[in-house]
Amino acid sequence: MSVEDQIKDIVAKIIHVDKDIITREGSFKEMKADSLDIVQALVAVEEAFDIEIPDEEAQKFQNFGDFVSYVEKQVEKKGEG
């Protein structure tokens, strides 16, 4: 399962949406996620991939694709280390 699919599973469970509606172009706002949902999703993803997402970085995510790309980079870096 790809990093993106794993993140979709986590986000879909927390926000209670069908993961088929989650697209890289879509925003958390479009998914009707509130700020608590977003924080829970970030924490769950951090735990799942054993990474840290600083608040400054999280605030830069314009859409789901930005979030996925950031996590993919962190997972890749961790693999290299």
C-alpha positions in Angstrom: 0.0 0.0 0.0 1.4 3.4 -1.0 2.0 6.2 1.5 -0.8 8.1 -0.1 -3.3 5.2 0.3 -2.3 4.8 4.0 -2.8 8.5 4.6 -6.2 8.4 2.8 -7.3 5.5 5.1 -6.3 7.4 8.2 -7.9 10.7 7.1 -11.1 9.0 5.9 -11.5 7.2 9.3 -11.0 10.4 11.3 -13.1 12.8 9.1 -15.7 10.1 8.4 -15.7 10.4 4.7 -15.4 7.9 1.9 -11.8 7.7 0.9 -12.8 7.9 -2.8 -13.7 11.5 -2.3 -10.2 12.4 -1.1 -8.1 13.8 -3.9 -4.7 15.4 -4.0 -6.3 18.6 -5.2 -9.0 18.6 -2.4 -8.6 20.5 0.8 -9.5 19.5 4.3 -12.1 22.3 4.2 -13.8 20.7 1.2 -13.9 17.4 3.1 -15.8 19.3 5.9 -13.0 18.7 8.3 -12.8 21.0 11.3 -9.5 22.0 13.0 -9.8 19.1 15.6 -10.2 16.6 12.7 -7.1 18.0 11.0 -5.0 17.9 14.2 -6.1 14.3 14.9 -5.3 13.3 11.3 -1.8 14.9 11.6 -1.1 13.2 14.8 -2.3 9.8 13.5 -0.1 10.2 10.4 2.9 11.1 12.5 2.4 8.0 14.6 1.7 5.7 11.6 4.9 6.8 9.9 7.0 7.7 12.9 7.7 11.2 11.7 7.1 14.7 13.0 5.2 17.4 11.2 6.0 20.8 12.6 3.1 23.2 12.9 4.9 25.7 10.6 4.9 23.0 7.9 1.3 21.9 8.5 0.1 25.4 8.0 1.6 25.5 4.5 -0.5 22.6 3.3 -3.0 24.1 0.7 -4.5 20.7 -0.1 -4.3 17.0 0.5 -1.6 16.6 -2.1 0.7 19.0 -0.2 0.2 16.9 2.9 0.9 13.6 1.1 4.0 15.0 -0.6 5.4 16.3 2.7 4.9 12.9 4.4 6.3 11.0 1.4 9.5 13.2 1.6 9.8 12.6 5.4 9.4 8.8 5.0 12.0 8.8 2.2 14.4 10.8 4.4 13.9 8.4 7.3 14.6 5.5 5.0 17.9 7.0 3.9 18.9 7.7 7.4 
